[in-house]
Amino acid sequence: MSEPVQRTITKIPFDVRAIAEIAAVLESASRPAPFQLPGGEVFQITVPAGEGPPTVMVTLWPTIHRVDAISPAATVVFTDVAMVDLVEGVEVLFRRRTGEYLIVTRGGKVIVRS
């Protein structure tokens, strides 16, 4: 029987400084979105799906505490994001202060718990 893999979970505030760390966990690069907010930056990350086409486009709006996740199956607009949990090698959880969260996995799955 093999030992369970130990994963590091890092909790950080959802702000501009979190963008690079979110992209790293999702094995992608962030880039400025083709649109911006007055007085606030907007970023996009395309999550790869192994050898196939990208599966999720994540748009990060740290100034207004919003994350959009667009996948082939659903479009999720998640607001009031306060914290981010970075699960090493697996996923990113975008958490509201009220406990609900949006998960984007490294494999391109989008999960909402609200």
MMTF fields as JSON, N, C-alpha, C and O atoms, coordinates in Angstrom:
{
  "mmtfVersion": "1.0.0",
  "mmtfProducer": "UNKNOWN",
  "numBonds": 455,
  "numAtoms": 456,
  "numGroups": 114,
  "numChains": 1,
  "numModels": 1,
  "chainsPerModel": [1],
  "groupsPerChain": [114],
  "chainIdList": ["A"],
  "bondAtomList": [4, 2, 8, 6, 12, 10, 16, 14, 20, 18, 24, 22, 28, 26, 32, 30, 36, 34, 40, 38, 44, 42, 48, 46, 52, 50, 56, 54, 60, 58, 64, 62, 68, 66, 72, 70, 76, 74, 80, 78, 84, 82, 88, 86, 92, 90, 96, 94, 100, 98, 104, 102, 108, 106, 112, 110, 116, 114, 120, 118, 124, 122, 128, 126, 132, 130, 136, 134, 140, 138, 144, 142, 148, 146, 152, 150, 156, 154, 160, 158, 164, 162, 168, 166, 172, 170, 176, 174, 180, 178, 184, 182, 188, 186, 192, 190, 196, 194, 200, 198, 204, 202, 208, 206, 212, 210, 216, 214, 220, 218, 224, 222, 228, 226, 232, 230, 236, 234, 240, 238, 244, 242, 248, 246, 252, 250, 256, 254, 260, 258, 264, 262, 268, 266, 272, 270, 276, 274, 280, 278, 284, 282, 288, 286, 292, 290, 296, 294, 300, 298, 304, 302, 308, 306, 312, 310, 316, 314, 320, 318, 324, 322, 328, 326, 332, 330, 336, 334, 340, 338, 344, 342, 348, 346, 352, 350, 356, 354, 360, 358, 364, 362, 368, 366, 372, 370, 376, 374, 380, 378, 384, 382, 388, 386, 392, 390, 396, 394, 400, 398, 404, 402, 408, 406, 412, 410, 416, 414, 420, 418, 424, 422, 428, 426, 432, 430, 436, 434, 440, 438, 444, 442, 448, 446, 452, 450],
  "bondOrderList": [1, 1, 1, 1, 1, 1, 1, 1, 1, 1, 1, 1, 1, 1, 1, 1, 1, 1, 1, 1, 1, 1, 1, 1, 1, 1, 1, 1, 1, 1, 1, 1, 1, 1, 1, 1, 1, 1, 1, 1, 1, 1, 1, 1, 1, 1, 1, 1, 1, 1, 1, 1, 1, 1, 1, 1, 1, 1, 1, 1, 1, 1, 1, 1, 1, 1, 1, 1, 1, 1, 1, 1, 1, 1, 1, 1, 1, 1, 1, 1, 1, 1, 1, 1, 1, 1, 1, 1, 1, 1, 1, 1, 1, 1, 1, 1, 1, 1, 1, 1, 1, 1, 1, 1, 1, 1, 1, 1, 1, 1, 1, 1, 1],
  "groupList": [{"groupName": "MET", "atomNameList": ["N", "CA", "C", "O"], "elementList": ["N", "C", "C", "O"], "formalChargeList": [0, 0, 0, 0], "bondAtomList": [1, 0, 2, 1, 3, 2], "bondOrderList": [1, 1, 2], "singleLetterCode": "M", "chemCompType": "L-PEPTIDE LINKING"}, {"groupName": "SER", "atomNameList": ["N", "CA", "C", "O"], "elementList": ["N", "C", "C", "O"], "formalChargeList": [0, 0, 0, 0], "bondAtomList": [1, 0, 2, 1, 3, 2], "bondOrderList": [1, 1, 2], "singleLetterCode": "S", "chemCompType": "L-PEPTIDE LINKING"}, {"groupName": "GLU", "atomNameList": ["N", "CA", "C", "O"], "elementList": ["N", "C", "C", "O"], "formalChargeList": [0, 0, 0, 0], "bondAtomList": [1, 0, 2, 1, 3, 2], "bondOrderList": [1, 1, 2], "singleLetterCode": "E", "chemCompType": "L-PEPTIDE LINKING"}, {"groupName": "PRO", "atomNameList": ["N", "CA", "C", "O"], "elementList": ["N", "C", "C", "O"], "formalChargeList": [0, 0, 0, 0], "bondAtomList": [1, 0, 2, 1, 3, 2], "bondOrderList": [1, 1, 2], "singleLetterCode": "P", "chemCompType": "L-PEPTIDE LINKING"}, {"groupName": "VAL", "atomNameList": ["N", "CA", "C", "O"], "elementList": ["N", "C", "C", "O"], "formalChargeList": [0, 0, 0, 0], "bondAtomList": [1, 0, 2, 1, 3, 2], "bondOrderList": [1, 1, 2], "singleLetterCode": "V", "chemCompType": "L-PEPTIDE LINKING"}, {"groupName": "GLN", "atomNameList": ["N", "CA", "C", "O"], "elementList": ["N", "C", "C", "O"], "formalChargeList": [0, 0, 0, 0], "bondAtomList": [1, 0, 2, 1, 3, 2], "bondOrderList": [1, 1, 2], "singleLetterCode": "Q", "chemCompType": "L-PEPTIDE LINKING"}, {"groupName": "ARG", "atomNameList": ["N", "CA", "C", "O"], "elementList": ["N", "C", "C", "O"], "formalChargeList": [0, 0, 0, 0], "bondAtomList": [1, 0, 2, 1, 3, 2], "bondOrderList": [1, 1, 2], "singleLetterCode": "R", "chemCompType": "L-PEPTIDE LINKING"}, {"groupName": "THR", "atomNameList": ["N", "CA", "C", "O"], "elementList": ["N", "C", "C", "O"], "formalChargeList": [0, 0, 0, 0], "bondAtomList": [1, 0, 2, 1, 3, 2], "bondOrderList": [1, 1, 2], "singleLetterCode": "T", "chemCompType": "L-PEPTIDE LINKING"}, {"groupName": "ILE", "atomNameList": ["N", "CA", "C", "O"], "elementList": ["N", "C", "C", "O"], "formalChargeList": [0, 0, 0, 0], "bondAtomList": [1, 0, 2, 1, 3, 2], "bondOrderList": [1, 1, 2], "singleLetterCode": "I", "chemCompType": "L-PEPTIDE LINKING"}, {"groupName": "LYS", "atomNameList": ["N", "CA", "C", "O"], "elementList": ["N", "C", "C", "O"], "formalChargeList": [0, 0, 0, 0], "bondAtomList": [1, 0, 2, 1, 3, 2], "bondOrderList": [1, 1, 2], "singleLetterCode": "K", "chemCompType": "L-PEPTIDE LINKING"}, {"groupName": "PHE", "atomNameList": ["N", "CA", "C", "O"], "elementList": ["N", "C", "C", "O"], "formalChargeList": [0, 0, 0, 0], "bondAtomList": [1, 0, 2, 1, 3, 2], "bondOrderList": [1, 1, 2], "singleLetterCode": "F", "chemCompType": "L-PEPTIDE LINKING"}, {"groupName": "ASP", "atomNameList": ["N", "CA", "C", "O"], "elementList": ["N", "C", "C", "O"], "formalChargeList": [0, 0, 0, 0], "bondAtomList": [1, 0, 2, 1, 3, 2], "bondOrderList": [1, 1, 2], "singleLetterCode": "D", "chemCompType": "L-PEPTIDE LINKING"}, {"groupName": "ALA", "atomNameList": ["N", "CA", "C", "O"], "elementList": ["N", "C", "C", "O"], "formalChargeList": [0, 0, 0, 0], "bondAtomList": [1, 0, 2, 1, 3, 2], "bondOrderList": [1, 1, 2], "singleLetterCode": "A", "chemCompType": "L-PEPTIDE LINKING"}, {"groupName": "LEU", "atomNameList": ["N", "CA", "C", "O"], "elementList": ["N", "C", "C", "O"], "formalChargeList": [0, 0, 0, 0], "bondAtomList": [1, 0, 2, 1, 3, 2], "bondOrderList": [1, 1, 2], "singleLetterCode": "L", "chemCompType": "L-PEPTIDE LINKING"}, {"groupName": "GLY", "atomNameList": ["N", "CA", "C", "O"], "elementList": ["N", "C", "C", "O"], "formalChargeList": [0, 0, 0, 0], "bondAtomList": [1, 0, 2, 1, 3, 2], "bondOrderList": [1, 1, 2], "singleLetterCode": "G", "chemCompType": "PEPTIDE LINKING"}, {"groupName": "TRP", "atomNameList": ["N", "CA", "C", "O"], "elementList": ["N", "C", "C", "O"], "formalChargeList": [0, 0, 0, 0], "bondAtomList": [1, 0, 2, 1, 3, 2], "bondOrderList": [1, 1, 2], "singleLetterCode": "W", "chemCompType": "L-PEPTIDE LINKING"}, {"groupName": "HIS", "atomNameList": ["N", "CA", "C", "O"], "elementList": ["N", "C", "C", "O"], "formalChargeList": [0, 0, 0, 0], "bondAtomList": [1, 0, 2, 1, 3, 2], "bondOrderList": [1, 1, 2], "singleLetterCode": "H", "chemCompType": "L-PEPTIDE LINKING"}, {"groupName": "TYR", "atomNameList": ["N", "CA", "C", "O"], "elementList": ["N", "C", "C", "O"], "formalChargeList": [0, 0, 0, 0], "bondAtomList": [1, 0, 2, 1, 3, 2], "bondOrderList": [1, 1, 2], "singleLetterCode": "Y", "chemCompType": "L-PEPTIDE LINKING"}],
  "groupTypeList": [0, 1, 2, 3, 4, 5, 6, 7, 8, 7, 9, 8, 3, 10, 11, 4, 6, 12, 8, 12, 2, 8, 12, 12, 4, 13, 2, 1, 12, 1, 6, 3, 12, 3, 10, 5, 13, 3, 14, 14, 2, 4, 10, 5, 8, 7, 4, 3, 12, 14, 2, 14, 3, 3, 7, 4, 0, 4, 7, 13, 15, 3, 7, 8, 16, 6, 4, 11, 12, 8, 1, 3, 12, 12, 7, 4, 4, 10, 7, 11, 4, 12, 0, 4, 11, 13, 4, 2, 14, 4, 2, 4, 13, 10, 6, 6, 6, 7, 14, 2, 17, 13, 8, 4, 7, 6, 14, 14, 9, 4, 8, 4, 6, 1],
  "groupIdList": [1, 2, 3, 4, 5, 6, 7, 8, 9, 10, 11, 12, 13, 14, 15, 16, 17, 18, 19, 20, 21, 22, 23, 24, 25, 26, 27, 28, 29, 30, 31, 32, 33, 34, 35, 36, 37, 38, 39, 40, 41, 42, 43, 44, 45, 46, 47, 48, 49, 50, 51, 52, 53, 54, 55, 56, 57, 58, 59, 60, 61, 62, 63, 64, 65, 66, 67, 68, 69, 70, 71, 72, 73, 74, 75, 76, 77, 78, 79, 80, 81, 82, 83, 84, 85, 86, 87, 88, 89, 90, 91, 92, 93, 94, 95, 96, 97, 98, 99, 100, 101, 102, 103, 104, 105, 106, 107, 108, 109, 110, 111, 112, 113, 114],
  "secStructList": [7, 7, 7, 7, 7, 7, 7, 7, 3, 3, 3, 3, 3, 1, 1, 4, 4, 4, 2, 2, 2, 2, 2, 2, 2, 6, 6, 1, 7, 3, 3, 3, 7, 1, 1, 7, 5, 6, 6, 5, 7, 7, 3, 3, 3, 3, 3, 3, 3, 6, 6, 3, 3, 3, 3, 3, 3, 3, 3, 3, 3, 4, 4, 4, 6, 3, 3, 3, 3, 3, 7, 1, 1, 7, 3, 3, 3, 3, 7, 7, 3, 3, 3, 3, 3, 3, 3, 6, 6, 6, 3, 3, 3, 3, 3, 3, 6, 6, 1, 7, 3, 3, 3, 3, 3, 6, 6, 1, 7, 3, 3, 3, 3, 7],
  "xCoordList": [0.845, 0.0, 0.89, 1.824, 0.609, 1.466, 1.04, -0.104, 2.003, 1.76, 0.946, 1.148, 0.026, -0.707, 0.251, 1.194, -0.016, 0.81, 0.485, -0.682, 1.512, 1.338, 1.352, 2.324, 0.318, 0.197, 0.267, -0.311, 0.968, 1.021, -0.175, -0.466, -0.876, -1.966, -1.545, -1.278, -1.49, -1.1, -2.322, -3.003, -2.607, -3.751, -3.223, -2.37, -3.754, -3.312, -4.516, -5.549, -4.394, -5.476, -5.621, -4.643, -6.841, -7.081, -6.832, -7.696, -5.62, -5.246, -4.265, -3.97, -3.767, -2.88, -1.648, -1.145, -1.165, 0.027, -0.224, 0.732, -1.479, -1.808, -1.804, -1.767, -1.84, -2.034, -0.953, -1.28, 0.303, 1.392, 1.338, 1.602, 0.996, 0.927, -0.245, -0.128, -1.368, -2.52, -2.138, -2.417, -1.505, -1.088, -0.118, -0.206, 0.791, 1.767, 1.084, 1.42, 0.135, -0.571, -1.341, -1.434, -1.893, -2.664, -1.778, -2.282, -0.463, 0.52, 0.287, 0.24, 0.143, -0.11, 0.533, 1.157, 0.366, 0.87, -0.312, -1.311, -0.191, -1.231, -0.82, 0.36, -1.825, -1.583, -2.661, -3.744, -2.375, -3.427, -4.59, -4.381, -5.8, -6.982, -7.033, -6.471, -7.702, -7.808, -8.697, -8.839, -9.286, -10.101, -9.601, -9.071, -9.757, -9.297, -10.359, -11.251, -10.262, -11.131, -10.451, -9.224, -11.202, -10.585, -10.014, -10.752, -8.733, -8.103, -7.854, -7.51, -8.014, -7.781, -7.404, -7.945, -6.473, -6.02, -6.907, -7.462, -7.026, -7.761, -6.805, -6.094, -6.786, -5.861, -6.622, -7.743, -5.991, -6.573, -5.544, -4.349, -6.048, -5.237, -6.004, -7.185, -5.337, -5.922, -5.351, -4.14, -6.239, -5.803, -5.683, -6.667, -4.494, -4.31, -4.962, -5.19, -5.249, -5.843, -4.973, -5.39, -3.767, -2.852, -2.537, -2.071, -2.792, -2.504, -3.632, -3.437, -4.817, -5.973, -6.003, -5.078, -7.066, -7.207, -7.455, -7.847, -7.236, -7.498, -8.95, -9.851, -9.152, -10.498, -11.159, -12.387, -10.377, -10.962, -10.215, -8.985, -10.991, -10.432, -10.849, -12.039, -9.861, -10.121, -9.777, -8.66, -10.749, -10.527, -10.559, -11.523, -9.496, -9.302, -9.428, -8.701, -10.338, -10.612, -10.329, -11.278, -9.092, -8.822, -9.36, -9.728, -9.412, -9.88, -11.328, -11.704, -12.156, -13.574, -13.905, -15.077, -12.863, -13.008, -13.87, -14.761, -13.581, -14.388, -13.504, -12.385, -14.02, -13.361, -14.408, -15.493, -14.084, -14.937, -14.217, -13.018, -14.94, -14.377, -15.278, -16.452, -14.725, -15.491, -14.944, -13.785, -15.808, -15.438, -16.428, -17.422, -16.178, -17.144, -18.532, -19.534, -18.596, -19.876, -20.596, -21.818, -19.857, -20.491, -19.664, -18.458, -20.351, -19.693, -20.072, -21.254, -19.066, -19.296, -18.722, -17.562, -19.536, -19.078, -19.182, -20.276, -18.033, -17.961, -17.476, -16.36, -18.309, -18.0, -17.686, -17.87, -17.217, -16.895, -15.801, -15.844, -14.819, -13.71, -12.743, -12.292, -12.436, -11.549, -10.199, -9.16, -10.223, -9.006, -8.858, -9.816, -7.634, -7.33, -6.56, -5.611, -6.977, -6.229, -5.524, -6.176, -4.211, -3.416, -3.039, -2.243, -3.61, -3.332, -2.275, -2.551, -1.075, 0.086, -0.205, -0.608, 0.009, -0.119, -1.529, -1.717, -2.555, -3.923, -4.901, -5.476, -5.093, -6.189, -6.029, -5.163, -6.919, -7.016, -8.453, -9.392, -8.624, -9.949, -10.058, -9.219, -11.081, -11.375, -12.498, -13.608, -12.213, -13.154, -13.794, -13.139, -15.092, -15.815, -15.687, -15.402, -15.901, -15.887, -16.992, -16.863, -18.074, -19.226, -19.091, -20.003, -17.963, -17.704, -17.855, -17.302, -18.586, -18.719, -17.388, -16.562, -17.194, -15.95, -16.123, -17.042, -15.216, -15.085, -13.743, -12.719, -13.754, -12.518, -12.24, -13.134, -10.992, -10.512, -9.341, -8.355, -9.463, -8.412, -7.387, -7.644, -6.234, -5.159, -5.599, -5.102, -6.507, -7.011, -8.154, -8.659, -8.576, -9.599, -11.025, -11.962, -11.218, -12.563, -12.934, -12.076, -14.224, -14.747, -15.826, -16.773, -15.68, -16.603, -17.004, -16.147, -18.304, -18.791, -19.491, -20.298, -19.168, -19.886, -20.457, -19.728, -21.786, -22.418, -23.721, -24.396],
  "yCoordList": [-1.178, 0.0, 1.241, 1.333, 2.186, 3.362, 4.425, 4.472, 5.261, 6.36, 7.447, 7.687, 8.117, 9.225, 10.384, 10.64, 11.067, 12.208, 13.388, 13.73, 14.002, 15.18, 16.426, 16.657, 17.207, 18.423, 19.646, 19.663, 20.648, 21.911, 22.757, 22.883, 23.34, 24.265, 25.625, 25.796, 26.588, 27.951, 28.848, 28.847, 29.613, 30.529, 31.951, 32.395, 32.667, 34.04, 34.927, 34.429, 36.226, 37.136, 37.191, 37.039, 37.41, 37.559, 39.012, 39.877, 39.244, 40.569, 40.385, 39.256, 41.473, 41.421, 40.554, 39.893, 40.551, 39.753, 38.257, 37.49, 37.815, 36.39, 35.829, 34.611, 36.686, 36.237, 35.25, 34.191, 35.569, 34.687, 33.336, 32.304, 33.338, 32.074, 31.215, 29.992, 31.845, 31.122, 30.475, 29.297, 31.243, 30.722, 29.554, 28.575, 29.646, 28.573, 27.268, 26.205, 27.337, 26.125, 25.518, 24.296, 26.365, 25.878, 25.553, 25.281, 25.578, 25.271, 26.082, 25.544, 27.377, 28.266, 29.611, 29.81, 30.518, 31.88, 32.835, 32.619, 33.878, 34.902, 35.982, 36.172, 36.677, 37.792, 38.84, 38.512, 40.079, 41.093, 40.759, 40.342, 40.944, 40.718, 41.8, 42.881, 41.517, 42.52, 43.696, 44.652, 43.634, 44.719, 44.981, 44.075, 46.176, 46.532, 47.371, 47.922, 47.464, 48.322, 49.663, 49.715, 50.739, 52.005, 51.86, 51.584, 52.041, 51.955, 50.543, 50.374, 49.523, 48.165, 47.234, 47.326, 46.339, 45.398, 44.156, 43.734, 43.578, 42.332, 41.375, 41.772, 40.114, 39.12, 37.905, 37.633, 37.176, 35.932, 34.818, 35.031, 33.619, 32.407, 31.362, 31.124, 30.745, 29.639, 28.357, 28.139, 27.51, 26.27, 25.187, 24.861, 24.629, 23.582, 22.268, 22.03, 21.433, 20.12, 19.042, 18.344, 18.899, 17.887, 18.138, 19.216, 17.145, 17.248, 17.906, 18.306, 18.025, 18.577, 20.093, 20.732, 20.658, 22.114, 22.613, 21.826, 23.898, 24.436, 24.167, 24.162, 23.95, 23.639, 24.774, 24.863, 25.64, 26.701, 28.011, 28.051, 29.084, 30.435, 31.066, 31.194, 31.459, 32.083, 33.563, 33.925, 34.408, 35.852, 36.315, 36.068, 36.988, 37.413, 38.933, 39.67, 39.378, 40.796, 41.121, 41.336, 41.167, 41.346, 42.657, 42.703, 43.704, 44.998, 44.943, 45.595, 44.157, 44.053, 42.687, 42.344, 41.904, 40.623, 39.62, 38.982, 39.496, 38.64, 37.681, 38.023, 36.474, 35.471, 34.912, 34.514, 34.882, 34.239, 32.982, 33.017, 31.881, 30.633, 30.16, 29.858, 30.098, 29.687, 28.359, 28.254, 27.333, 26.005, 25.596, 26.291, 24.485, 24.043, 23.757, 23.87, 23.391, 23.005, 24.138, 24.096, 25.154, 26.193, 27.47, 27.465, 28.554, 29.828, 30.223, 30.318, 30.453, 30.809, 32.194, 32.458, 33.075, 34.385, 34.354, 34.264, 34.429, 34.266, 35.576, 36.014, 36.205, 37.52, 37.438, 36.4, 38.536, 38.672, 37.703, 37.184, 37.46, 36.561, 37.291, 38.396, 36.672, 37.284, 36.584, 37.234, 35.246, 34.455, 33.415, 33.06, 32.944, 31.897, 30.808, 31.091, 29.56, 28.41, 27.784, 27.379, 27.705, 27.106, 25.701, 25.53, 24.696, 23.305, 22.808, 22.575, 22.654, 22.295, 21.11, 20.035, 21.336, 20.277, 19.848, 18.892, 20.546, 20.06, 21.131, 21.006, 22.2, 23.12, 24.438, 24.605, 25.374, 26.66, 26.817, 26.601, 27.198, 27.487, 28.987, 29.582, 29.596, 31.01, 31.075, 30.611, 31.652, 31.615, 32.967, 34.009, 32.904, 34.076, 34.095, 33.075, 35.263, 35.379, 34.534, 34.098, 34.306, 33.575, 32.062, 31.336, 31.566, 30.137, 29.448, 28.365, 30.036, 29.412, 29.497, 30.367, 28.574, 28.634, 28.121, 27.362, 28.559, 28.131, 27.426, 27.953, 26.221, 25.472, 25.414, 25.137, 25.679, 25.424, 24.46, 24.761, 23.291, 22.281, 22.418, 23.018, 21.851, 21.836, 21.121, 21.437, 20.178, 19.439, 20.139, 19.631, 21.309, 22.077, 21.87, 22.226, 21.306, 21.174, 22.438, 23.087, 22.779, 23.921, 23.403, 22.746, 23.705, 23.211, 24.388, 25.161, 24.534, 25.595, 24.957, 24.04, 25.458, 25.055, 26.315, 27.157, 26.424, 27.597, 27.223, 28.083],
  "zCoordList": [0.0, 0.0, 0.0, 0.797, -0.88, -0.981, 0.035, 0.487, 0.367, 1.294, 0.604, -0.586, 1.314, 0.702, 0.408, 1.157, -0.688, -1.079, -0.168, 0.024, 0.387, 1.23, 0.344, -0.375, 0.384, -0.408, 0.5, 1.587, 0.047, 0.769, 0.358, -0.832, 1.335, 1.067, 1.592, 2.782, 0.685, 1.038, 0.929, -0.097, 1.978, 1.994, 1.851, 2.62, 0.836, 0.59, 0.28, -0.168, 0.51, 0.142, -1.38, -2.112, -1.839, -3.272, -3.653, -3.511, -4.142, -4.636, -5.788, -6.179, -6.324, -7.495, -7.225, -8.134, -5.994, -5.674, -5.787, -5.904, -5.757, -5.821, -7.241, -7.419, -8.242, -9.626, -10.076, -10.612, -9.874, -10.32, -9.621, -10.238, -8.334, -7.594, -8.058, -8.127, -8.375, -8.915, -10.247, -10.471, -11.121, -12.427, -12.275, -13.017, -11.336, -11.135, -10.723, -11.246, -9.798, -9.372, -10.544, -10.658, -11.414, -12.567, -13.768, -14.857, -13.571, -14.618, -15.88, -16.986, -15.694, -16.816, -16.52, -15.478, -17.456, -17.28, -17.261, -17.948, -16.479, -16.496, -17.49, -17.785, -17.993, -18.905, -18.649, -18.164, -18.966, -18.822, -19.757, -20.896, -19.269, -20.106, -21.188, -21.008, -22.307, -23.366, -22.968, -23.732, -21.799, -21.251, -19.838, -19.196, -19.354, -18.019, -17.317, -17.963, -16.015, -15.223, -15.014, -14.921, -14.94, -14.546, -13.133, -12.187, -12.996, -11.683, -11.178, -10.008, -12.013, -11.555, -12.688, -13.79, -12.409, -13.427, -13.466, -12.451, -14.675, -14.883, -15.585, -16.508, -15.149, -15.688, -16.198, -15.77, -17.123, -17.606, -17.561, -17.769, -17.281, -17.27, -18.068, -17.817, -19.019, -19.753, -19.171, -19.185, -18.658, -18.013, -19.077, -19.74, -19.247, -20.254, -19.807, -18.621, -20.796, -20.501, -21.099, -22.024, -20.581, -21.106, -22.565, -22.934, -23.387, -24.819, -25.595, -26.743, -24.988, -25.688, -25.652, -25.15, -26.184, -26.159, -24.734, -23.872, -24.471, -23.133, -22.731, -23.57, -21.46, -20.999, -20.238, -20.215, -19.618, -18.798, -19.021, -19.046, -19.182, -19.184, -17.864, -17.575, -17.067, -15.773, -15.896, -16.264, -15.584, -15.579, -14.134, -13.409, -13.726, -12.34, -12.246, -12.913, -11.429, -11.202, -9.733, -8.98, -9.3, -7.869, -7.291, -6.117, -8.085, -7.581, -7.132, -6.158, -7.847, -7.478, -6.867, -6.706, -6.524, -5.816, -6.591, -6.031, -7.897, -8.774, -9.561, -9.943, -9.799, -10.632, -11.589, -11.164, -12.877, -13.878, -14.348, -14.625, -14.437, -14.951, -16.084, -15.868, -17.291, -18.464, -18.948, -19.349, -18.905, -19.372, -20.461, -20.676, -21.152, -22.162, -21.575, -22.28, -20.296, -19.692, -18.97, -18.829, -18.509, -17.689, -17.677, -17.928, -17.379, -17.103, -15.685, -15.354, -14.849, -13.452, -13.206, -13.52, -12.643, -12.193, -10.676, -10.12, -10.014, -8.566, -7.962, -8.243, -7.133, -6.58, -5.085, -4.449, -4.552, -3.13, -2.684, -1.569, -3.56, -3.24, -2.31, -2.612, -1.195, -0.21, -0.118, -0.006, -0.167, 0.035, -1.069, -1.755, -1.214, -2.178, -1.443, -0.712, -1.642, -1.138, -2.337, -3.299, -2.283, -3.353, -2.905, -1.982, -3.56, -3.206, -4.187, -5.364, -3.677, -4.483, -5.41, -4.964, -6.713, -7.697, -8.028, -8.78, -7.476, -7.656, -8.138, -9.219, -7.324, -7.598, -6.848, -5.99, -7.223, -6.552, -6.078, -6.844, -4.803, -4.252, -4.035, -3.358, -4.602, -4.408, -3.379, -3.64, -2.198, -1.076, -0.786, -0.771, -0.56, -0.05, 1.468, 2.093, 2.044, 3.511, 4.147, 5.291, 3.406, 3.928, 3.813, 4.208, 3.276, 3.257, 1.915, 1.725, 0.976, -0.336, -1.072, -0.795, -2.019, -2.778, -4.201, -4.51, -5.046, -6.44, -6.547, -6.113, -7.134, -7.339, -8.835, -9.636, -9.2, -10.562, -10.411, -9.738, -11.051, -10.919, -12.034, -13.078, -11.784, -12.764, -14.041, -15.122, -13.937, -15.1, -15.812, -16.813, -15.308, -15.999, -15.527, -16.242, -14.348, -13.814, -13.044, -12.446, -13.066, -12.338, -11.398, -11.831, -10.093, -9.072, -8.203, -7.773, -7.936, -7.066, -5.879, -6.031, -4.695, -3.489, -2.861, -2.336, -2.927, -2.324, -1.66, -1.097]
}
